Amino acid sequence: MAGVHVSIAGGISESVSRASRIDCSSFQIFTHSSRTWDFPEFTDQEVEEFRSRCLSELSGAPFLIHASYLINVATPRPDLILKSSITLNLEWELANRLGALGLVLHPGSSGGAPIGEALERASEMISSVVEKKSSGKTKLLIENTAGAGHTLGRSPEEIARIMELVGQPEKMGVCLDSCHLLASGYEIRNESGYLETISRFLDAAPKRKVDAFHLNDAYAALGSAKDRHTHIGIGHIGPWFFWRLLHDQRFFDTPMVLETPKKEGTPEDILNLAVIRRLAEMENPPEKNDPVLGNLIDQLREFAPK
């Protein structure tokens, strides 16, 4: 169920058409600029048009909403607590109105405070949001992080603690980002490392289920703590992990969304999706002599971040 993060420029319903044009079977959006506190109002008509186009153009494909990067559910600062709480509540309400499968949330930064206290603060804010009656069945998905600075969520144990404190497994879930896994020190590029890492994060997730994946190769090396994405197959992760994940029967029905670098009007999304689809077709692990895969990855190198 592969797709990409798409823009809502021109109206939120336009994101559906963008996903449809490149044959996505899942997709992700921001509902507004991810770097501003300003939150738009969406009319019932806009919501209904979005939902209708999801059905007509994508046959009801599952989609994710990524919460604003400014939200910090773990912050000790009173002013940021207030802003984060207001915005997260608005994101949650809109995600349910639109019918999103999940609202993806970074679990915040401790700001240097003790980790235990930060996890409790994060869980308290999350609980206050998901415990409210909602119009849909959206889950709040905690995303693992790359591990820079004081960010929470770099380990399955931290994610598991949030789940335990929130205590609402029917409304909570996990979104795993491949770049963040490698950056935070998990060796996912061989069979034993893959199985151990996935198992540990499954143990942290409600009902041992990953609800969504972000498919991103990593610009920086194992354990770098750098959240910098690059195109599939040209980074430090390489093709094998993605082939292994795509052939893991546990995740055949799990949305997998690309967040790889791109500029409007360029073919990076199409090429990255083509790499993913080629890997899904291959019965055996990718080899250097696969001409189709090699050609696609060579094309992606032209768009490599500098």
Buried (B, 14 or more C-beta within 10 A) or exposed (E): BBBBBBEBEEEBBBBBBBBBEBEBBBBBBBBBBEEEEEBEEBEEEBBEBBBEBBEEBBEEBBBBBBBBEBBBBBBBEEEBBEBBBEBBBBBBBBBBBBBBBBBBBBBBBBBEBEBEEBBBBBBBBBBBBBEEEBEBEBBBBBBBBBBBEBBBBBBBEBBBBBBEBBEBBEBBBBBBBBBBBBBBBBBBBEEEBBEEBBEBBBEBBBEEEBBBBBBBBBBBEBEBBBBBBBBBBBBBBBBBBBBBBBBEEEBEEBBBBBBBBBEEEEBBBBBBBBBBEBBBEBEEEBEEEBEEBBEBBEBBEEBEEE
